[in-house]
Amino acid sequence: MFVDRAKITIISGKGGNGAVSFRREPYVPEGGPDGGDGGKGGDVIFQADENLRTLMDFRYQRKYEAESGQNGMKRKRFGKNGENLVIKIPVGTMVIDEKSGKVMADMRQHGQSFVAAKGGRGGKGNARFATPTRQAPNFAEAGGFAKERDVILEMKLIADVGLIGFPNVGKSSLLTACTSARPKVANYHFTTINPNLGVVQYYDKSFVMADVAGIIEGASEGAGLGHYFLKHIERTKVLIHVVDVSGSEGRDPKEDFDKINEELARYNEKLLQKPQIVAANKIDILGCTADPEDLEICDEYIEFKEYVEGKGYKVFPMSAPAGQGVQEIIAEAAKMLDEIEESDFEGYYEYFDFAADDEDQDYRKVFVDFDGQNYIITGKQLEKIYNSTNFYDHGSRRYLFKYIENSGAYEMLKELGMQDGDTIKLFDQEFEYYDEDYIDDDYDDYDETSE
């Protein structure tokens, strides 16, 4: 089964906590704090693999989590770093951050990789916080947070030439005529449900051709399977627009040509900038062949050709099942591929800003709220300091309360109506608030850094 879209959740590893330990061995000089640092959490990494052809596996497993870092140990031993999690995806897959809708990476080459979620930093052990005035710190730093993201994996075929047109106009027949691919061919709409690829060999050159199924009017708004089909032609360099010039289904070939191009423009205007060859298929139904002399008396073909060439496109007569005109179209496609430069897809999408994400402007902010009973204080850096606090240690506890005071949280709570004796909820603990100066200004606090 061909699956080209999946949504998964990725979670990086949490950083290991720093250790609180004291060395008290006889006959060992320079004892004191010896807690080691925690290990770094594992990263979540995506890697493109040319051996994969579908996103089927991601339909069954939706959650991917890297290993957390090990906690620090006594004798200044560091915790082990968590193993990175490498997720392999097919070449041609885009990784999209669901929350922002921005593209994190466009994986177009085998072996290409990037870090989608960084693991948390390891916390510092208490040995790191020893100073001449604080020789026995009874606290350590908690490990950095894991990063959780919902991402969308969207696979788009990588092909040199894409076949476009209404359903049942002969795209699959053309693919069959010029490649070894054997897509389903039948006289009804949407015979092709999943995209098909084939390799075209033209003398000493070869290129990949993709049949991306029929497009109908309204496809740019999702009619039929609009976006499902249209996204697969974004990467192609040359388009072959197959039109049923015979009008065998009661449609006007000229209107068919215009409607398909209108859908391309509505979906993405840049698609119309791609070189486009027009294949006037089913000339045999008009009683003609691809022979130039025969075509001169084929009024329907001549009318269509003049109309399309007036818009600046080359038209080639074709009867795909009979093999007539196929080689001329392939020759033109090969020529166009030689003339154009490698397509640049960077302008198609808005890319995710990893630098801004790493900075996390809200990391140091403190937020307050009132739930009807308790006043609540939250914040990412506050949570890390809270997790690092040893509530049995006077200095560590005072550092936490000093941080809260300096953040302006108490003033914000007073604006919400907090008074002496009211309860403050700080994560899983509750405190009663009293407006008094209980912070030692000369307390030698430790440095708290962001992840």
BELZIDA-V442334 format. One record per residue. RES is the residue in one letter. PHI is phi in whole degrees, 0 to 359 (* if undefined). PSI is psi in degrees with one decimal (NA if undefined). OMEGA is omega in radians with two decimals (NA if undefined). Layout:
BEGIN
<<RES	PHI	PSI	OMEGA> <RES	PHI	PSI	OMEGA>>
END
This chain:
BEGIN
<<M	*	131.9	3.14> <F	271	113.8	3.11> <V	243	121.7	-3.05> <D	241	12.8	3.09> <R	209	135.9	3.12> <A	206	150.4	3.07> <K	243	129.5	3.14> <I	225	164.4	3.06> <T	248	129.5	3.10> <I	244	141.6	-3.12> <I	225	121.3	3.10> <S	284	171.8	-3.13> <G	279	143.8	3.06> <K	284	145.1	3.07> <G	289	144.6	3.11> <G	289	148.4	3.13> <N	284	145.4	3.00> <G	291	153.7	-3.07> <A	264	146.5	2.98> <V	254	111.9	-3.08> <S	209	150.2	3.11> <F	230	135.7	-3.12> <R	269	117.8	-3.12> <R	227	71.8	3.13> <E	247	139.2	3.12> <P	294	144.6	3.09> <Y	66	17.1	3.09> <V	249	110.8	-3.13> <P	287	165.0	3.08> <E	55	53.6	3.06> <G	285	-151.6	3.11> <G	102	-159.0	-3.07> <P	295	131.8	3.13> <D	219	30.0	3.09> <G	287	131.2	-3.12> <G	273	168.3	3.14> <D	280	153.2	3.05> <G	281	159.3	3.13> <G	279	156.2	3.11> <K	286	143.6	3.06> <G	287	152.3	-3.12> <G	290	147.8	3.07> <D	274	156.1	2.97> <V	258	120.3	-3.03> <I	239	133.5	3.02> <F	260	139.1	-3.14> <Q	223	132.7	-3.14> <A	280	134.9	-3.10> <D	228	119.4	-3.09> <E	289	-10.7	3.13> <N	277	-9.6	3.12> <L	263	143.5	-3.07> <R	236	-7.9	-3.06> <T	208	163.1	3.10> <L	261	22.9	-3.07> <M	306	-42.7	-3.07> <D	301	-29.1	-3.09> <F	281	-6.9	3.03> <R	283	-22.5	-3.06> <Y	257	-30.3	3.06> <Q	241	118.4	-3.03> <R	253	-13.5	-3.06> <K	237	129.9	-3.10> <Y	230	124.9	-3.02> <E	228	128.3	3.10> <A	280	165.0	-3.10> <E	283	140.2	3.10> <S	280	156.9	3.10> <G	286	151.9	3.13> <Q	280	147.0	3.10> <N	293	152.8	3.07> <G	294	164.9	-3.08> <M	228	171.1	3.12> <K	291	170.8	-3.08> <R	61	31.7	3.07> <K	59	30.1	3.12> <R	273	129.2	-3.14> <F	282	148.5	3.02> <G	286	155.0	-3.14> <K	288	140.3	3.05> <N	291	144.5	3.09> <G	290	147.1	3.11> <E	290	137.3	3.04> <N	291	147.6	3.07> <L	255	117.3	3.13> <V	258	118.9	3.13> <I	255	117.2	-3.12> <K	270	134.6	-3.11> <I	227	158.2	-3.13> <P	295	148.2	3.00> <V	299	134.9	-3.11> <G	100	4.2	-3.12> <T	269	135.0	3.02> <M	261	137.1	3.09> <V	254	119.9	-3.01> <I	240	131.2	3.04> <D	286	118.1	-3.04> <E	295	-38.9	-3.06> <K	298	-46.8	-3.10> <S	267	-19.9	-3.08> <G	76	9.4	-3.09> <K	265	151.7	-3.11> <V	281	123.8	3.10> <M	277	-38.1	3.11> <A	196	148.7	3.07> <D	245	104.0	-2.96> <M	272	92.4	-3.02> <R	253	-4.5	-3.09> <Q	229	144.0	3.11> <H	298	131.4	3.13> <G	89	-10.8	3.11> <Q	298	138.0	-3.11> <S	214	161.4	3.05> <F	202	157.0	3.13> <V	271	115.7	-3.10> <A	270	-26.9	3.13> <A	210	115.4	-3.12> <K	281	143.1	3.09> <G	287	155.7	3.13> <G	291	149.3	3.10> <R	290	149.7	3.06> <G	287	141.5	3.12> <G	284	153.1	-3.13> <K	278	139.9	3.07> <G	283	167.5	-3.07> <N	293	-18.2	3.09> <A	298	-26.7	-3.12> <R	287	-19.1	-3.03> <F	256	8.5	3.10> <A	285	133.4	3.10> <T	225	168.5	3.10> <P	302	-29.0	-3.13> <T	262	-13.2	3.09> <R	229	85.1	-2.99> <Q	273	-12.0	-3.12> <A	225	64.6	3.13> <P	297	127.2	-3.09> <N	257	37.3	3.12> <F	212	162.5	3.08> <A	218	169.6	-3.10> <E	270	137.5	3.06> <A	287	154.9	3.11> <G	291	156.5	3.13> <G	292	156.3	-3.09> <F	290	151.2	2.93> <A	287	156.3	3.11> <K	248	125.3	-3.12> <E	246	134.7	-3.13> <R	219	144.2	2.91> <D	263	124.5	-3.13> <V	236	150.8	3.09> <I	252	128.3	3.06> <L	259	123.4	-3.10> <E	230	114.7	-3.09> <M	269	130.1	3.08> <K	235	128.5	-3.08> <L	300	143.4	3.04> <I	254	105.7	-3.12> <A	221	154.6	3.13> <D	281	-39.6	-3.07> <V	235	133.2	3.10> <G	244	137.9	3.11> <L	264	126.6	3.14> <I	234	161.6	3.11> <G	148	172.5	3.11> <F	295	162.3	3.05> <P	298	146.7	3.02> <N	65	29.8	3.08> <V	261	-7.0	3.07> <G	113	19.4	-3.14> <K	294	-46.2	3.13> <S	295	-34.4	3.10> <S	295	-39.0	3.09> <L	294	-42.2	3.11> <L	299	-41.4	3.13> <T	295	-37.6	-3.06> <A	290	-27.0	-3.04> <C	242	1.5	3.09> <T	223	176.2	3.08> <S	271	1.7	3.09> <A	293	146.5	3.14> <R	233	70.9	3.09> <P	289	161.4	3.11> <K	292	131.0	3.13> <V	237	122.9	3.12> <A	204	161.8	-3.06> <N	270	60.9	3.01> <Y	204	163.1	-3.04> <H	290	148.1	3.07> <F	56	42.1	2.96> <T	299	-39.0	3.06> <T	270	117.2	3.11> <I	256	-39.5	3.11> <N	251	146.4	-3.14> <P	301	144.2	3.11> <N	239	142.6	3.13> <L	241	146.9	3.04> <G	211	152.3	3.13> <V	260	123.3	3.12> <V	266	126.3	3.09> <Q	256	117.4	-3.14> <Y	234	99.2	-3.02> <Y	55	-120.5	-3.10> <D	266	9.9	-3.14> <K	248	157.6	3.04> <S	214	151.2	3.08> <F	208	162.2	-3.08> <V	263	131.7	3.11> <M	245	139.1	-3.12> <A	238	129.1	3.00> <D	260	109.4	-3.00> <V	257	22.8	3.05> <A	75	163.0	-3.01> <G	288	144.0	3.07> <I	253	138.6	3.11> <I	243	168.6	3.11> <E	297	132.5	-3.09> <G	92	4.6	-3.11> <A	298	-33.5	-3.12> <S	295	-21.1	3.06> <E	261	7.6	3.09> <G	99	4.4	3.13> <A	298	144.6	-3.04> <G	66	-120.3	3.01> <L	236	47.7	-2.96> <G	312	-65.3	-3.08> <H	295	-30.6	3.13> <Y	300	-37.3	-3.13> <F	273	-46.4	-3.00> <L	299	-35.8	-3.08> <K	297	-24.6	-3.08> <H	283	-12.0	3.14> <I	261	0.1	-3.11> <E	295	-31.9	-3.07> <R	273	-14.1	-3.06> <T	292	153.5	-3.12> <K	264	-34.0	-3.13> <V	229	140.2	3.09> <L	250	135.5	2.97> <I	251	112.1	-3.08> <H	267	107.4	-3.10> <V	269	126.0	-3.12> <V	235	135.7	3.04> <D	282	94.9	-3.06> <V	288	-16.0	-3.13> <S	281	-17.1	-3.08> <G	63	35.4	-3.02> <S	295	-18.0	3.14> <E	254	17.2	3.06> <G	83	9.6	3.11> <R	259	157.7	3.08> <D	274	121.8	-3.12> <P	305	-38.3	-3.14> <K	295	-41.7	3.10> <E	294	-38.9	3.08> <D	302	-45.7	-3.13> <F	300	-47.1	-3.11> <D	293	-40.5	-3.09> <K	295	-40.9	3.13> <I	296	-43.6	3.13> <N	294	-33.7	3.08> <E	295	-39.2	3.10> <E	294	-38.3	3.08> <L	299	-44.7	-3.11> <A	295	-40.0	-3.14> <R	294	-37.5	3.14> <Y	288	-47.3	3.13> <N	196	112.0	-3.07> <E	302	-26.2	-3.11> <K	292	-18.8	3.11> <L	295	-30.1	3.12> <L	285	-12.9	3.10> <Q	279	-12.1	3.12> <K	286	145.2	3.05> <P	302	137.0	-3.06> <Q	228	127.3	3.05> <I	255	135.6	-3.14> <V	256	119.7	3.12> <A	258	111.2	3.12> <A	275	92.7	-3.01> <N	273	165.3	3.07> <K	67	35.8	3.08> <I	293	-22.2	3.14> <D	295	-30.6	3.11> <I	291	-25.5	3.09> <L	279	-2.6	-3.12> <G	83	21.5	-3.10> <C	242	168.0	2.97> <T	239	179.0	3.13> <A	280	1.9	3.11> <D	292	129.9	-3.09> <P	304	-38.6	-3.13> <E	293	-35.6	3.13> <D	291	-36.2	-3.09> <L	289	-22.5	-3.10> <E	296	-22.7	-3.13> <I	254	11.3	3.14> <C	262	91.9	-3.00> <D	299	-41.7	-3.10> <E	298	-42.6	3.13> <Y	293	-45.1	-3.13> <I	300	-42.6	3.14> <E	297	-43.5	3.13> <F	294	-43.2	-3.11> <K	298	-45.7	-3.13> <E	297	-38.4	-3.14> <Y	295	-46.6	-3.08> <V	287	-41.7	3.13> <E	294	-25.8	3.06> <G	294	-18.9	3.09> <K	264	1.9	3.04> <G	96	15.9	-3.13> <Y	248	148.0	3.05> <K	275	139.3	-3.13> <V	244	135.2	3.12> <F	234	126.9	3.09> <P	288	147.2	-3.08> <M	203	146.1	2.89> <S	228	95.0	-2.98> <A	301	-47.1	-3.12> <P	299	-33.9	-3.14> <A	275	-8.0	3.14> <G	77	9.9	-3.10> <Q	278	129.6	3.08> <G	80	-3.3	-3.08> <V	293	-44.9	-3.09> <Q	296	-36.1	3.12> <E	296	-38.7	3.12> <I	292	-41.5	3.13> <I	296	-40.0	3.12> <A	297	-42.3	3.13> <E	294	-39.5	3.12> <A	296	-43.1	3.12> <A	297	-39.3	3.12> <K	296	-44.9	3.13> <M	297	-38.4	3.14> <L	296	-34.2	3.11> <D	290	-29.7	-3.03> <E	274	-27.0	-3.08> <I	268	153.8	3.10> <E	274	168.2	3.11> <E	304	130.1	-3.11> <S	297	141.1	3.10> <D	251	114.9	-3.07> <F	260	3.2	-3.05> <E	298	-33.5	-3.09> <G	282	-5.4	-3.09> <Y	285	-30.7	-2.94> <Y	232	160.6	3.00> <E	264	125.6	-3.00> <Y	263	148.7	-3.13> <F	293	137.1	-3.12> <D	266	95.6	-3.11> <F	291	-33.6	-3.14> <A	297	-46.4	3.12> <A	295	-35.6	3.13> <D	293	-38.6	3.12> <D	292	-34.0	3.14> <E	291	-38.0	3.10> <D	49	83.2	-3.06> <Q	301	-24.9	-3.11> <D	271	-0.9	-3.02> <Y	301	-43.5	-3.07> <R	270	-3.1	-3.11> <K	284	147.6	3.06> <V	247	134.7	-3.10> <F	243	142.0	-3.13> <V	236	156.5	-3.13> <D	200	166.9	3.08> <F	227	122.4	-3.07> <D	263	11.9	-3.12> <G	102	-22.1	3.10> <Q	233	-45.6	-3.06> <N	240	151.3	2.98> <Y	268	132.5	-2.97> <I	243	136.1	3.07> <I	239	128.9	3.10> <T	223	169.0	3.11> <G	162	147.9	-3.09> <K	292	-50.0	3.13> <Q	292	-36.3	3.09> <L	300	-41.7	3.13> <E	297	-38.5	3.12> <K	293	-41.6	3.10> <I	294	-40.1	3.11> <Y	300	-45.5	3.13> <N	293	-22.4	3.13> <S	272	-9.8	-3.01> <T	280	131.5	2.98> <N	264	104.1	-3.05> <F	288	-6.5	3.05> <Y	267	-4.8	-3.14> <D	253	124.6	-3.06> <H	301	-46.6	-3.08> <G	292	-41.3	-3.14> <S	295	-40.5	-3.13> <R	294	-40.5	-3.13> <R	293	-33.4	3.11> <Y	298	-41.4	3.13> <L	299	-47.8	-3.09> <F	291	-30.9	3.09> <K	292	-39.2	3.11> <Y	298	-43.7	-3.13> <I	298	-42.9	-3.13> <E	295	-45.2	-3.10> <N	293	-24.6	3.14> <S	286	-13.6	-3.11> <G	85	11.4	-3.08> <A	296	-39.6	-3.11> <Y	296	-39.6	3.13> <E	295	-39.3	3.12> <M	293	-36.4	3.12> <L	291	-35.4	3.10> <K	296	-35.5	3.09> <E	294	-25.5	3.08> <L	278	-7.3	3.10> <G	110	10.0	-3.11> <M	292	139.6	3.11> <Q	228	169.8	3.11> <D	305	136.3	3.11> <G	93	-11.8	3.10> <D	286	156.1	-3.06> <T	266	131.4	3.04> <I	254	127.5	3.09> <K	260	119.2	-3.13> <L	242	95.8	-3.07> <F	56	-113.1	-3.09> <D	259	14.7	3.10> <Q	235	156.2	3.13> <E	235	142.8	-3.12> <F	226	151.6	3.02> <E	264	136.2	-3.08> <Y	266	133.7	3.01> <Y	224	132.9	-3.05> <D	278	86.6	3.12> <E	212	158.8	-3.08> <D	272	98.6	-3.12> <Y	243	11.3	-3.13> <I	261	130.8	3.06> <D	279	115.2	-3.10> <D	293	-23.5	-3.11> <D	267	13.6	3.13> <Y	295	131.3	-3.09> <D	272	90.0	-3.06> <D	280	162.3	3.09> <Y	263	159.1	-3.11> <D	285	132.2	3.08> <E	247	116.5	-3.08> <T	249	156.2	3.11> <S	283	169.3	-3.10> <E	288	NA	NA>>
END
